[in-house]
Amino acid sequence: MATNKKFRRILLKLSGEGLMGGREFGLDADTVDRICHDIRDVHSEDIQICIVIGAGNIFRGISGVKTGIE
């Protein structure tokens, strides 16, 4: 991390697709773990982070279809 911060606050939008890793649907634990570590590193630089997580792929997955979600 650079010592000269350009931003004090950031908005991070994580797509559900990005959280899937190599999977067809759902979440990939290794991918989520890596992203969490990256977020922790940024936060340790006293940068405030707002996180928006997309969930379209989760809801469009097989389990969603079974419960009636189109």
C-alpha positions in Angstrom: 0.0 0.0 0.0 1.2 3.5 -0.8 1.7 5.8 2.2 0.1 8.8 0.4 -3.6 8.1 0.4 -5.6 9.6 -2.5 -8.9 8.7 -0.9 -10.3 8.5 2.6 -13.4 6.6 1.7 -14.2 4.2 -1.1 -17.2 2.4 -2.4 -16.5 -1.2 -3.5 -19.1 -3.0 -5.6 -18.5 -6.7 -5.6 -20.4 -8.6 -8.3 -21.9 -11.9 -7.4 -20.2 -13.3 -10.5 -16.8 -12.2 -9.1 -17.5 -14.1 -5.9 -18.2 -17.3 -7.8 -14.5 -17.9 -8.7 -14.5 -20.9 -11.1 -17.9 -22.2 -10.0 -21.1 -22.2 -12.0 -23.1 -20.6 -9.2 -22.9 -19.8 -5.5 -19.8 -18.6 -3.7 -16.2 -19.8 -3.9 -14.7 -19.8 -0.4 -11.1 -19.3 -1.7 -12.1 -16.3 -3.8 -14.2 -14.7 -1.0 -11.2 -15.3 1.4 -8.8 -13.5 -0.9 -11.1 -10.6 -1.4 -11.6 -10.3 2.4 -7.9 -10.2 2.9 -7.6 -7.4 0.3 -10.4 -5.4 1.9 -8.7 -5.9 5.3 -5.4 -4.6 3.9 -7.1 -1.4 2.5 -9.0 -0.9 5.8 -5.8 -1.1 7.8 -4.7 2.0 6.0 -7.5 3.9 7.7 -9.6 4.0 4.6 -13.3 3.7 5.1 -15.0 1.2 2.9 -18.6 0.9 1.9 -19.3 -2.6 0.3 -22.1 -3.4 -2.0 -22.5 -7.1 -2.9 -24.4 -8.2 -5.9 -26.4 -11.4 -5.4 -28.1 -12.0 -8.7 -26.1 -15.1 -9.4 -27.0 -16.5 -6.0 -30.7 -15.9 -6.5 -30.6 -17.1 -10.1 -28.9 -20.4 -9.1 -30.4 -23.8 -9.0 -31.6 -23.3 -5.4 -33.4 -20.1 -6.3 -35.2 -21.7 -9.2 -36.4 -24.5 -6.9 -38.0 -21.9 -4.6 -39.8 -20.1 -7.4 -37.3 -17.3 -8.0 -37.0 -16.6 -11.8 
